[in-house]
Amino acid sequence: MQSLGMASGSKRSKPGLSDPTILAPFDGDSGELTVVIETPKYSRNKYAYDPNERIFALSKVLPAGMAFPYDFGFVPSTRGGDGDPLDVLVLMDEPAFPGCKLSCRAIGVIQGEQGKGKETERNDRVVAVEIGNHSYAHVKRLDDLGKHFEREIEEFFVNYHRLSDKDYRILALKGPAAAHRCIKRARRSGG
């Protein structure tokens, strides 16, 4: 019987998934942004890829009445200001699932910092639209989502970080060019 996570004839020493953090950050043919989903939209469960165990593990459960408003994932082969792969908030029609690889186009970046007191770190989040969706096909820039989106997402991040006894502050919301610069910096840092 074949063991879970091991291909027939494989010499791999550890069972588990392939490491999605080492995928290319852009599709070579189309230039579309590669995003790996960790936490699906509407979930109260926060998942994170654990490279040591090579699995998506439950890392936190949000309180009743609070859920992730969008799919959250990361850009492979990058490292953000918090030391983890660069975060991406993905707008799409239906929720994805942990480990799902998406092709996206970056529409902006939420520049932010988190921490407590003077010990803060940057934790920017790219905002992207999944290529095949219908609901957000018209959105080309973060500005297209309006001030309500900005208030909604700021409120979510402030409350989310408060659960870990941290503060979160949005510094700026910028467009696609700033998102691409952010990804470029994170690529130099991560891979």
PyMOL CGO cylinders between C-alpha atoms (Angstrom):
from pymol import cmd
from pymol.cgo import CYLINDER

trace = [
    CYLINDER, 0.00, 0.00, 0.00, 1.28, 3.44, -0.93, 0.3, 1, 1, 1, 1, 1, 1,
    CYLINDER, 1.28, 3.44, -0.93, 1.80, 5.80, 2.01, 0.3, 1, 1, 1, 1, 1, 1,
    CYLINDER, 1.80, 5.80, 2.01, -0.12, 9.10, 2.03, 0.3, 1, 1, 1, 1, 1, 1,
    CYLINDER, -0.12, 9.10, 2.03, 1.75, 11.92, 0.33, 0.3, 1, 1, 1, 1, 1, 1,
    CYLINDER, 1.75, 11.92, 0.33, 4.36, 9.68, -1.27, 0.3, 1, 1, 1, 1, 1, 1,
    CYLINDER, 4.36, 9.68, -1.27, 4.31, 8.90, -4.95, 0.3, 1, 1, 1, 1, 1, 1,
    CYLINDER, 4.31, 8.90, -4.95, 4.89, 5.32, -5.99, 0.3, 1, 1, 1, 1, 1, 1,
    CYLINDER, 4.89, 5.32, -5.99, 8.64, 4.72, -6.17, 0.3, 1, 1, 1, 1, 1, 1,
    CYLINDER, 8.64, 4.72, -6.17, 9.39, 8.07, -4.46, 0.3, 1, 1, 1, 1, 1, 1,
    CYLINDER, 9.39, 8.07, -4.46, 12.49, 8.38, -2.27, 0.3, 1, 1, 1, 1, 1, 1,
    CYLINDER, 12.49, 8.38, -2.27, 11.16, 11.38, -0.36, 0.3, 1, 1, 1, 1, 1, 1,
    CYLINDER, 11.16, 11.38, -0.36, 11.89, 11.10, 3.35, 0.3, 1, 1, 1, 1, 1, 1,
    CYLINDER, 11.89, 11.10, 3.35, 8.96, 13.11, 4.68, 0.3, 1, 1, 1, 1, 1, 1,
    CYLINDER, 8.96, 13.11, 4.68, 5.33, 12.49, 3.87, 0.3, 1, 1, 1, 1, 1, 1,
    CYLINDER, 5.33, 12.49, 3.87, 3.18, 15.52, 3.18, 0.3, 1, 1, 1, 1, 1, 1,
    CYLINDER, 3.18, 15.52, 3.18, 2.46, 18.02, 0.46, 0.3, 1, 1, 1, 1, 1, 1,
    CYLINDER, 2.46, 18.02, 0.46, 4.88, 19.51, -1.98, 0.3, 1, 1, 1, 1, 1, 1,
    CYLINDER, 4.88, 19.51, -1.98, 6.13, 22.85, -0.70, 0.3, 1, 1, 1, 1, 1, 1,
    CYLINDER, 6.13, 22.85, -0.70, 3.95, 25.57, -2.31, 0.3, 1, 1, 1, 1, 1, 1,
    CYLINDER, 3.95, 25.57, -2.31, 6.18, 28.34, -0.95, 0.3, 1, 1, 1, 1, 1, 1,
    CYLINDER, 6.18, 28.34, -0.95, 8.79, 27.53, -3.62, 0.3, 1, 1, 1, 1, 1, 1,
    CYLINDER, 8.79, 27.53, -3.62, 6.51, 27.89, -6.64, 0.3, 1, 1, 1, 1, 1, 1,
    CYLINDER, 6.51, 27.89, -6.64, 7.27, 30.70, -9.08, 0.3, 1, 1, 1, 1, 1, 1,
    CYLINDER, 7.27, 30.70, -9.08, 5.59, 33.97, -8.04, 0.3, 1, 1, 1, 1, 1, 1,
    CYLINDER, 5.59, 33.97, -8.04, 4.48, 34.69, -11.62, 0.3, 1, 1, 1, 1, 1, 1,
    CYLINDER, 4.48, 34.69, -11.62, 3.27, 32.42, -14.40, 0.3, 1, 1, 1, 1, 1, 1,
    CYLINDER, 3.27, 32.42, -14.40, 6.07, 32.56, -16.96, 0.3, 1, 1, 1, 1, 1, 1,
    CYLINDER, 6.07, 32.56, -16.96, 3.76, 32.55, -19.98, 0.3, 1, 1, 1, 1, 1, 1,
    CYLINDER, 3.76, 32.55, -19.98, 1.04, 34.96, -18.91, 0.3, 1, 1, 1, 1, 1, 1,
    CYLINDER, 1.04, 34.96, -18.91, 2.83, 37.01, -16.25, 0.3, 1, 1, 1, 1, 1, 1,
    CYLINDER, 2.83, 37.01, -16.25, -0.12, 36.48, -13.90, 0.3, 1, 1, 1, 1, 1, 1,
    CYLINDER, -0.12, 36.48, -13.90, 0.53, 36.51, -10.17, 0.3, 1, 1, 1, 1, 1, 1,
    CYLINDER, 0.53, 36.51, -10.17, 0.57, 33.10, -8.50, 0.3, 1, 1, 1, 1, 1, 1,
    CYLINDER, 0.57, 33.10, -8.50, -1.26, 32.96, -5.16, 0.3, 1, 1, 1, 1, 1, 1,
    CYLINDER, -1.26, 32.96, -5.16, -1.61, 29.99, -2.83, 0.3, 1, 1, 1, 1, 1, 1,
    CYLINDER, -1.61, 29.99, -2.83, -4.67, 30.21, -0.59, 0.3, 1, 1, 1, 1, 1, 1,
    CYLINDER, -4.67, 30.21, -0.59, -4.28, 29.53, 3.12, 0.3, 1, 1, 1, 1, 1, 1,
    CYLINDER, -4.28, 29.53, 3.12, -7.63, 30.71, 4.49, 0.3, 1, 1, 1, 1, 1, 1,
    CYLINDER, -7.63, 30.71, 4.49, -10.85, 30.77, 2.48, 0.3, 1, 1, 1, 1, 1, 1,
    CYLINDER, -10.85, 30.77, 2.48, -13.40, 33.55, 2.49, 0.3, 1, 1, 1, 1, 1, 1,
    CYLINDER, -13.40, 33.55, 2.49, -16.13, 33.24, 5.19, 0.3, 1, 1, 1, 1, 1, 1,
    CYLINDER, -16.13, 33.24, 5.19, -13.98, 30.94, 7.34, 0.3, 1, 1, 1, 1, 1, 1,
    CYLINDER, -13.98, 30.94, 7.34, -13.57, 31.48, 11.07, 0.3, 1, 1, 1, 1, 1, 1,
    CYLINDER, -13.57, 31.48, 11.07, -10.60, 29.12, 10.94, 0.3, 1, 1, 1, 1, 1, 1,
    CYLINDER, -10.60, 29.12, 10.94, -7.21, 30.63, 10.07, 0.3, 1, 1, 1, 1, 1, 1,
    CYLINDER, -7.21, 30.63, 10.07, -4.93, 28.17, 8.30, 0.3, 1, 1, 1, 1, 1, 1,
    CYLINDER, -4.93, 28.17, 8.30, -1.23, 28.54, 7.59, 0.3, 1, 1, 1, 1, 1, 1,
    CYLINDER, -1.23, 28.54, 7.59, 1.19, 26.44, 5.60, 0.3, 1, 1, 1, 1, 1, 1,
    CYLINDER, 1.19, 26.44, 5.60, 3.71, 24.74, 7.90, 0.3, 1, 1, 1, 1, 1, 1,
    CYLINDER, 3.71, 24.74, 7.90, 6.88, 24.10, 5.87, 0.3, 1, 1, 1, 1, 1, 1,
    CYLINDER, 6.88, 24.10, 5.87, 8.34, 21.75, 8.50, 0.3, 1, 1, 1, 1, 1, 1,
    CYLINDER, 8.34, 21.75, 8.50, 5.33, 19.44, 8.48, 0.3, 1, 1, 1, 1, 1, 1,
    CYLINDER, 5.33, 19.44, 8.48, 4.44, 20.23, 4.85, 0.3, 1, 1, 1, 1, 1, 1,
    CYLINDER, 4.44, 20.23, 4.85, 0.76, 20.64, 5.64, 0.3, 1, 1, 1, 1, 1, 1,
    CYLINDER, 0.76, 20.64, 5.64, -1.81, 23.40, 6.03, 0.3, 1, 1, 1, 1, 1, 1,
    CYLINDER, -1.81, 23.40, 6.03, -2.43, 23.59, 9.77, 0.3, 1, 1, 1, 1, 1, 1,
    CYLINDER, -2.43, 23.59, 9.77, -5.10, 25.34, 11.82, 0.3, 1, 1, 1, 1, 1, 1,
    CYLINDER, -5.10, 25.34, 11.82, -3.38, 28.29, 13.48, 0.3, 1, 1, 1, 1, 1, 1,
    CYLINDER, -3.38, 28.29, 13.48, -6.27, 30.26, 15.00, 0.3, 1, 1, 1, 1, 1, 1,
    CYLINDER, -6.27, 30.26, 15.00, -10.06, 30.26, 15.34, 0.3, 1, 1, 1, 1, 1, 1,
    CYLINDER, -10.06, 30.26, 15.34, -11.81, 33.60, 15.17, 0.3, 1, 1, 1, 1, 1, 1,
    CYLINDER, -11.81, 33.60, 15.17, -14.58, 34.35, 17.68, 0.3, 1, 1, 1, 1, 1, 1,
    CYLINDER, -14.58, 34.35, 17.68, -18.23, 33.83, 16.77, 0.3, 1, 1, 1, 1, 1, 1,
    CYLINDER, -18.23, 33.83, 16.77, -19.48, 36.59, 14.50, 0.3, 1, 1, 1, 1, 1, 1,
    CYLINDER, -19.48, 36.59, 14.50, -16.08, 37.20, 12.93, 0.3, 1, 1, 1, 1, 1, 1,
    CYLINDER, -16.08, 37.20, 12.93, -14.92, 35.59, 9.67, 0.3, 1, 1, 1, 1, 1, 1,
    CYLINDER, -14.92, 35.59, 9.67, -12.40, 36.26, 6.92, 0.3, 1, 1, 1, 1, 1, 1,
    CYLINDER, -12.40, 36.26, 6.92, -14.10, 38.61, 4.43, 0.3, 1, 1, 1, 1, 1, 1,
    CYLINDER, -14.10, 38.61, 4.43, -12.01, 37.44, 1.45, 0.3, 1, 1, 1, 1, 1, 1,
    CYLINDER, -12.01, 37.44, 1.45, -9.71, 34.59, 0.54, 0.3, 1, 1, 1, 1, 1, 1,
    CYLINDER, -9.71, 34.59, 0.54, -6.26, 35.05, 2.07, 0.3, 1, 1, 1, 1, 1, 1,
    CYLINDER, -6.26, 35.05, 2.07, -3.06, 33.55, 0.77, 0.3, 1, 1, 1, 1, 1, 1,
    CYLINDER, -3.06, 33.55, 0.77, 0.52, 34.27, -0.16, 0.3, 1, 1, 1, 1, 1, 1,
    CYLINDER, 0.52, 34.27, -0.16, 2.81, 34.86, -3.11, 0.3, 1, 1, 1, 1, 1, 1,
    CYLINDER, 2.81, 34.86, -3.11, 5.29, 31.95, -3.35, 0.3, 1, 1, 1, 1, 1, 1,
    CYLINDER, 5.29, 31.95, -3.35, 9.05, 32.62, -3.27, 0.3, 1, 1, 1, 1, 1, 1,
    CYLINDER, 9.05, 32.62, -3.27, 8.63, 35.91, -1.41, 0.3, 1, 1, 1, 1, 1, 1,
    CYLINDER, 8.63, 35.91, -1.41, 9.14, 37.23, 2.11, 0.3, 1, 1, 1, 1, 1, 1,
    CYLINDER, 9.14, 37.23, 2.11, 7.16, 40.13, 3.55, 0.3, 1, 1, 1, 1, 1, 1,
    CYLINDER, 7.16, 40.13, 3.55, 8.14, 42.54, 6.31, 0.3, 1, 1, 1, 1, 1, 1,
    CYLINDER, 8.14, 42.54, 6.31, 6.86, 40.11, 8.96, 0.3, 1, 1, 1, 1, 1, 1,
    CYLINDER, 6.86, 40.11, 8.96, 9.20, 37.32, 7.75, 0.3, 1, 1, 1, 1, 1, 1,
    CYLINDER, 9.20, 37.32, 7.75, 6.42, 35.22, 6.21, 0.3, 1, 1, 1, 1, 1, 1,
    CYLINDER, 6.42, 35.22, 6.21, 5.60, 34.95, 2.50, 0.3, 1, 1, 1, 1, 1, 1,
    CYLINDER, 5.60, 34.95, 2.50, 3.95, 38.13, 1.20, 0.3, 1, 1, 1, 1, 1, 1,
    CYLINDER, 3.95, 38.13, 1.20, 0.24, 38.15, 2.09, 0.3, 1, 1, 1, 1, 1, 1,
    CYLINDER, 0.24, 38.15, 2.09, -2.43, 38.46, -0.57, 0.3, 1, 1, 1, 1, 1, 1,
    CYLINDER, -2.43, 38.46, -0.57, -6.12, 39.21, -0.17, 0.3, 1, 1, 1, 1, 1, 1,
    CYLINDER, -6.12, 39.21, -0.17, -7.94, 37.69, -3.17, 0.3, 1, 1, 1, 1, 1, 1,
    CYLINDER, -7.94, 37.69, -3.17, -11.25, 38.87, -4.57, 0.3, 1, 1, 1, 1, 1, 1,
    CYLINDER, -11.25, 38.87, -4.57, -13.18, 36.11, -6.34, 0.3, 1, 1, 1, 1, 1, 1,
    CYLINDER, -13.18, 36.11, -6.34, -16.70, 34.77, -6.81, 0.3, 1, 1, 1, 1, 1, 1,
    CYLINDER, -16.70, 34.77, -6.81, -16.63, 31.77, -4.46, 0.3, 1, 1, 1, 1, 1, 1,
    CYLINDER, -16.63, 31.77, -4.46, -14.32, 30.73, -1.62, 0.3, 1, 1, 1, 1, 1, 1,
    CYLINDER, -14.32, 30.73, -1.62, -11.26, 28.66, -2.53, 0.3, 1, 1, 1, 1, 1, 1,
    CYLINDER, -11.26, 28.66, -2.53, -9.70, 26.11, -0.16, 0.3, 1, 1, 1, 1, 1, 1,
    CYLINDER, -9.70, 26.11, -0.16, -6.37, 25.83, 1.68, 0.3, 1, 1, 1, 1, 1, 1,
    CYLINDER, -6.37, 25.83, 1.68, -3.63, 24.92, -0.78, 0.3, 1, 1, 1, 1, 1, 1,
    CYLINDER, -3.63, 24.92, -0.78, -5.50, 26.07, -3.88, 0.3, 1, 1, 1, 1, 1, 1,
    CYLINDER, -5.50, 26.07, -3.88, -3.21, 27.71, -6.46, 0.3, 1, 1, 1, 1, 1, 1,
    CYLINDER, -3.21, 27.71, -6.46, -4.76, 30.72, -8.21, 0.3, 1, 1, 1, 1, 1, 1,
    CYLINDER, -4.76, 30.72, -8.21, -3.79, 32.95, -11.10, 0.3, 1, 1, 1, 1, 1, 1,
    CYLINDER, -3.79, 32.95, -11.10, -4.45, 36.57, -10.22, 0.3, 1, 1, 1, 1, 1, 1,
    CYLINDER, -4.45, 36.57, -10.22, -3.80, 40.15, -11.23, 0.3, 1, 1, 1, 1, 1, 1,
    CYLINDER, -3.80, 40.15, -11.23, -2.63, 42.60, -8.58, 0.3, 1, 1, 1, 1, 1, 1,
    CYLINDER, -2.63, 42.60, -8.58, -4.89, 45.65, -8.23, 0.3, 1, 1, 1, 1, 1, 1,
    CYLINDER, -4.89, 45.65, -8.23, -3.17, 47.28, -5.29, 0.3, 1, 1, 1, 1, 1, 1,
    CYLINDER, -3.17, 47.28, -5.29, -1.50, 46.97, -1.93, 0.3, 1, 1, 1, 1, 1, 1,
    CYLINDER, -1.50, 46.97, -1.93, -2.59, 47.75, 1.61, 0.3, 1, 1, 1, 1, 1, 1,
    CYLINDER, -2.59, 47.75, 1.61, 0.50, 49.20, 3.25, 0.3, 1, 1, 1, 1, 1, 1,
    CYLINDER, 0.50, 49.20, 3.25, 0.30, 48.60, 6.98, 0.3, 1, 1, 1, 1, 1, 1,
    CYLINDER, 0.30, 48.60, 6.98, 2.18, 48.01, 10.16, 0.3, 1, 1, 1, 1, 1, 1,
    CYLINDER, 2.18, 48.01, 10.16, 1.46, 45.80, 13.12, 0.3, 1, 1, 1, 1, 1, 1,
    CYLINDER, 1.46, 45.80, 13.12, 2.84, 45.38, 16.60, 0.3, 1, 1, 1, 1, 1, 1,
    CYLINDER, 2.84, 45.38, 16.60, 2.68, 46.83, 20.05, 0.3, 1, 1, 1, 1, 1, 1,
    CYLINDER, 2.68, 46.83, 20.05, 4.03, 50.22, 21.06, 0.3, 1, 1, 1, 1, 1, 1,
    CYLINDER, 4.03, 50.22, 21.06, 7.38, 50.98, 19.46, 0.3, 1, 1, 1, 1, 1, 1,
    CYLINDER, 7.38, 50.98, 19.46, 7.90, 47.36, 18.35, 0.3, 1, 1, 1, 1, 1, 1,
    CYLINDER, 7.90, 47.36, 18.35, 6.13, 47.42, 15.02, 0.3, 1, 1, 1, 1, 1, 1,
    CYLINDER, 6.13, 47.42, 15.02, 6.83, 45.73, 11.71, 0.3, 1, 1, 1, 1, 1, 1,
    CYLINDER, 6.83, 45.73, 11.71, 5.54, 46.27, 8.22, 0.3, 1, 1, 1, 1, 1, 1,
    CYLINDER, 5.54, 46.27, 8.22, 2.90, 43.82, 7.10, 0.3, 1, 1, 1, 1, 1, 1,
    CYLINDER, 2.90, 43.82, 7.10, 1.73, 44.86, 3.67, 0.3, 1, 1, 1, 1, 1, 1,
    CYLINDER, 1.73, 44.86, 3.67, -0.99, 42.91, 1.88, 0.3, 1, 1, 1, 1, 1, 1,
    CYLINDER, -0.99, 42.91, 1.88, -1.33, 42.77, -1.86, 0.3, 1, 1, 1, 1, 1, 1,
    CYLINDER, -1.33, 42.77, -1.86, -4.92, 42.87, -3.11, 0.3, 1, 1, 1, 1, 1, 1,
    CYLINDER, -4.92, 42.87, -3.11, -5.57, 40.80, -6.21, 0.3, 1, 1, 1, 1, 1, 1,
    CYLINDER, -5.57, 40.80, -6.21, -8.44, 39.67, -8.40, 0.3, 1, 1, 1, 1, 1, 1,
    CYLINDER, -8.44, 39.67, -8.40, -8.61, 36.02, -9.47, 0.3, 1, 1, 1, 1, 1, 1,
    CYLINDER, -8.61, 36.02, -9.47, -8.38, 35.89, -13.28, 0.3, 1, 1, 1, 1, 1, 1,
    CYLINDER, -8.38, 35.89, -13.28, -11.46, 33.74, -14.00, 0.3, 1, 1, 1, 1, 1, 1,
    CYLINDER, -11.46, 33.74, -14.00, -13.99, 35.43, -11.69, 0.3, 1, 1, 1, 1, 1, 1,
    CYLINDER, -13.99, 35.43, -11.69, -17.06, 37.40, -12.79, 0.3, 1, 1, 1, 1, 1, 1,
    CYLINDER, -17.06, 37.40, -12.79, -17.98, 39.60, -9.81, 0.3, 1, 1, 1, 1, 1, 1,
    CYLINDER, -17.98, 39.60, -9.81, -14.72, 41.57, -9.75, 0.3, 1, 1, 1, 1, 1, 1,
    CYLINDER, -14.72, 41.57, -9.75, -13.80, 41.42, -13.46, 0.3, 1, 1, 1, 1, 1, 1,
    CYLINDER, -13.80, 41.42, -13.46, -14.38, 45.19, -13.77, 0.3, 1, 1, 1, 1, 1, 1,
    CYLINDER, -14.38, 45.19, -13.77, -11.98, 46.03, -10.91, 0.3, 1, 1, 1, 1, 1, 1,
    CYLINDER, -11.98, 46.03, -10.91, -8.61, 47.19, -12.23, 0.3, 1, 1, 1, 1, 1, 1,
    CYLINDER, -8.61, 47.19, -12.23, -7.38, 49.28, -9.28, 0.3, 1, 1, 1, 1, 1, 1,
    CYLINDER, -7.38, 49.28, -9.28, -7.95, 49.28, -5.53, 0.3, 1, 1, 1, 1, 1, 1,
    CYLINDER, -7.95, 49.28, -5.53, -9.68, 52.66, -5.92, 0.3, 1, 1, 1, 1, 1, 1,
    CYLINDER, -9.68, 52.66, -5.92, -12.42, 50.96, -7.96, 0.3, 1, 1, 1, 1, 1, 1,
    CYLINDER, -12.42, 50.96, -7.96, -13.64, 49.28, -4.74, 0.3, 1, 1, 1, 1, 1, 1,
    CYLINDER, -13.64, 49.28, -4.74, -14.47, 52.59, -3.03, 0.3, 1, 1, 1, 1, 1, 1,
    CYLINDER, -14.47, 52.59, -3.03, -14.15, 53.94, 0.52, 0.3, 1, 1, 1, 1, 1, 1,
    CYLINDER, -14.15, 53.94, 0.52, -16.53, 51.33, 1.96, 0.3, 1, 1, 1, 1, 1, 1,
    CYLINDER, -16.53, 51.33, 1.96, -14.03, 48.57, 1.06, 0.3, 1, 1, 1, 1, 1, 1,
    CYLINDER, -14.03, 48.57, 1.06, -11.22, 50.53, 2.71, 0.3, 1, 1, 1, 1, 1, 1,
    CYLINDER, -11.22, 50.53, 2.71, -13.19, 50.98, 5.94, 0.3, 1, 1, 1, 1, 1, 1,
    CYLINDER, -13.19, 50.98, 5.94, -14.35, 47.34, 5.95, 0.3, 1, 1, 1, 1, 1, 1,
    CYLINDER, -14.35, 47.34, 5.95, -10.87, 45.89, 5.47, 0.3, 1, 1, 1, 1, 1, 1,
    CYLINDER, -10.87, 45.89, 5.47, -9.27, 48.27, 7.99, 0.3, 1, 1, 1, 1, 1, 1,
    CYLINDER, -9.27, 48.27, 7.99, -11.90, 47.28, 10.57, 0.3, 1, 1, 1, 1, 1, 1,
    CYLINDER, -11.90, 47.28, 10.57, -11.23, 43.59, 9.92, 0.3, 1, 1, 1, 1, 1, 1,
    CYLINDER, -11.23, 43.59, 9.92, -7.45, 43.90, 10.29, 0.3, 1, 1, 1, 1, 1, 1,
    CYLINDER, -7.45, 43.90, 10.29, -7.68, 46.08, 13.39, 0.3, 1, 1, 1, 1, 1, 1,
    CYLINDER, -7.68, 46.08, 13.39, -9.99, 43.57, 15.10, 0.3, 1, 1, 1, 1, 1, 1,
    CYLINDER, -9.99, 43.57, 15.10, -8.05, 40.55, 13.83, 0.3, 1, 1, 1, 1, 1, 1,
    CYLINDER, -8.05, 40.55, 13.83, -4.75, 41.83, 15.26, 0.3, 1, 1, 1, 1, 1, 1,
    CYLINDER, -4.75, 41.83, 15.26, -6.43, 42.89, 18.49, 0.3, 1, 1, 1, 1, 1, 1,
    CYLINDER, -6.43, 42.89, 18.49, -7.12, 39.17, 19.13, 0.3, 1, 1, 1, 1, 1, 1,
    CYLINDER, -7.12, 39.17, 19.13, -3.33, 38.69, 19.36, 0.3, 1, 1, 1, 1, 1, 1,
    CYLINDER, -3.33, 38.69, 19.36, -2.92, 41.80, 21.52, 0.3, 1, 1, 1, 1, 1, 1,
    CYLINDER, -2.92, 41.80, 21.52, -1.35, 43.72, 18.62, 0.3, 1, 1, 1, 1, 1, 1,
    CYLINDER, -1.35, 43.72, 18.62, -2.23, 46.97, 16.94, 0.3, 1, 1, 1, 1, 1, 1,
    CYLINDER, -2.23, 46.97, 16.94, -2.68, 47.31, 13.20, 0.3, 1, 1, 1, 1, 1, 1,
    CYLINDER, -2.68, 47.31, 13.20, -2.63, 50.52, 11.26, 0.3, 1, 1, 1, 1, 1, 1,
    CYLINDER, -2.63, 50.52, 11.26, -3.17, 51.07, 7.55, 0.3, 1, 1, 1, 1, 1, 1,
    CYLINDER, -3.17, 51.07, 7.55, -0.52, 53.49, 6.30, 0.3, 1, 1, 1, 1, 1, 1,
    CYLINDER, -0.52, 53.49, 6.30, -1.79, 53.80, 2.73, 0.3, 1, 1, 1, 1, 1, 1,
    CYLINDER, -1.79, 53.80, 2.73, -3.72, 52.06, -0.03, 0.3, 1, 1, 1, 1, 1, 1,
    CYLINDER, -3.72, 52.06, -0.03, -1.87, 52.13, -3.32, 0.3, 1, 1, 1, 1, 1, 1,
    CYLINDER, -1.87, 52.13, -3.32, -2.52, 50.94, -6.85, 0.3, 1, 1, 1, 1, 1, 1,
    CYLINDER, -2.52, 50.94, -6.85, -1.17, 48.16, -9.09, 0.3, 1, 1, 1, 1, 1, 1,
    CYLINDER, -1.17, 48.16, -9.09, 2.26, 49.74, -9.69, 0.3, 1, 1, 1, 1, 1, 1,
    CYLINDER, 2.26, 49.74, -9.69, 2.92, 49.91, -5.93, 0.3, 1, 1, 1, 1, 1, 1,
    CYLINDER, 2.92, 49.91, -5.93, 1.71, 46.30, -5.58, 0.3, 1, 1, 1, 1, 1, 1,
    CYLINDER, 1.71, 46.30, -5.58, 4.22, 45.16, -8.21, 0.3, 1, 1, 1, 1, 1, 1,
    CYLINDER, 4.22, 45.16, -8.21, 7.03, 47.08, -6.46, 0.3, 1, 1, 1, 1, 1, 1,
    CYLINDER, 7.03, 47.08, -6.46, 6.03, 45.41, -3.17, 0.3, 1, 1, 1, 1, 1, 1,
    CYLINDER, 6.03, 45.41, -3.17, 6.13, 41.96, -4.81, 0.3, 1, 1, 1, 1, 1, 1,
    CYLINDER, 6.13, 41.96, -4.81, 9.51, 42.73, -6.38, 0.3, 1, 1, 1, 1, 1, 1,
    CYLINDER, 9.51, 42.73, -6.38, 10.98, 43.72, -2.99, 0.3, 1, 1, 1, 1, 1, 1,
    CYLINDER, 10.98, 43.72, -2.99, 9.49, 40.60, -1.37, 0.3, 1, 1, 1, 1, 1, 1,
    CYLINDER, 9.49, 40.60, -1.37, 10.98, 38.40, -4.12, 0.3, 1, 1, 1, 1, 1, 1,
    CYLINDER, 10.98, 38.40, -4.12, 14.48, 39.76, -3.37, 0.3, 1, 1, 1, 1, 1, 1,
    CYLINDER, 14.48, 39.76, -3.37, 13.91, 39.04, 0.33, 0.3, 1, 1, 1, 1, 1, 1,
    CYLINDER, 13.91, 39.04, 0.33, 12.36, 35.61, -0.11, 0.3, 1, 1, 1, 1, 1, 1,
    CYLINDER, 12.36, 35.61, -0.11, 13.88, 33.78, -2.89, 0.3, 1, 1, 1, 1, 1, 1,
]
cmd.load_cgo(trace, "trace")
